[in-house]
Amino acid sequence: MDTVNIMKYSVLFFDSGIGGLSVCQETLKQNHNIIPLYLFDNLHFPYGIQPDDVVINTVVDLIAKFTSRIHVDLVVIACNTASTVALEQVRKAVDIPIVGVVPAIKPASAITKNGVIGLLATPATIRRKYTMDLIANFASDKTVLKIGTSELVEIAERKMIGLPYDEQIISHVLHEWVEGDVRPDTVILGCTHFPHLCSEIQKVLPSVTLVDSGDAIARRVKFLLTELANNHISTDTSVAETEPTAYCTDVRKLNSDLISGFKKFGFCELKLFE
């Protein structure tokens, strides 16, 4: 009998906003044995414009506190910015499996036909040494063009909760890949917010192939949950959620659109975590 198919595991998805729901959705498609928990740090949103030390300290503190109070079997840091700067620190602070989301440089390098890759991410992810190392290790023979934007993060948040947004901003952000002499045929969506804008990005760049990390993360989660099942490993903390539940860090930024948006994604409740 396949134990992983009959046991339920609590998986925490963490982001500064609600973009990480793209990773959550993809993971749930491939893993039907998960009770998803979602913690978003809207108090410090967006992480892409925050100093590194603020992101590191905040991410480590929140995930450590959450997993000490609430039963969690595995954590997905569903944020490229947080993963590229704080992943190792979180792993040192928390004694459960931690999965990070990093730009899909390797698969994009394998897919590109013209050898030109576009990396669309937050300004913070673009400048990270971690990102530069990925490019050096997996795309050293390719031309990698980079656009760092926080504007598209805001647009994705608005779209996801049904608020109006200006598609012209997307065209403006991507204009150099439309009009430049060197144009990518493959674009990495290096922020978990950006898969929510696939259709809008594809309108601006109709001939490119879009790549993100969602599938790879889902497969990694499946592998780790199988290991947990085979080894009969489970955490033991004081509170266990039995329904999909979301948490935020600032109730002042909540509104009815955001609350209803989470319900559309299958979350039963939205709570304050402090």
C-alpha angles and dihedrals in degrees: 000000000000103000094193090064095057102038122080120223129195109229121187117211112198131195139141090244138008097282090097088072086084089065091042092053094049092046092051091051090061099033117051093172096073133108100202121218119186126200118183123183099217089161089073099028124176105037090189092079098039124101114259095247091054092051094046096047094043097046094046092046096048097045093044092050094044095050092046092056104033130044109257126166098185138007127216113196092210094191126088093205094053093041095052093052108026108027097102093045091052091049090054092049100044126053099210131080113289122196119195130200116227131171113285095241096144098053091042090053090054093048104045116105100188096040094243118118127185119212112202110187144124118294089251094054091046093057097042119119086221089062093045089052091052090053092047092048101042109018106030090127093050134078108244116196117195135207119181115198138165092177093077090051089059092046092051091051091052093047093049094057095041100256122142118264137181113250090192088073089062091052090049093050092050099039096109090060090051099044104025125107090238113050130181122237091195125046125194114215094217097181125063089229093063101070085067087064097048095119093048093047091047090054090058094040103029097166099049128097113233118217130188137167099245098104094045092050092049091052092047091051090050091052094049094046089051089053091050091050094048091050094040090233121162134158120242116213133148102260130043122189113217097189133050103277133181128206133195133190099221121042091185089074095052122105138170092265092056093046093049089045091060090049089055088056090054102260114142098202142015115211139177116252114201 
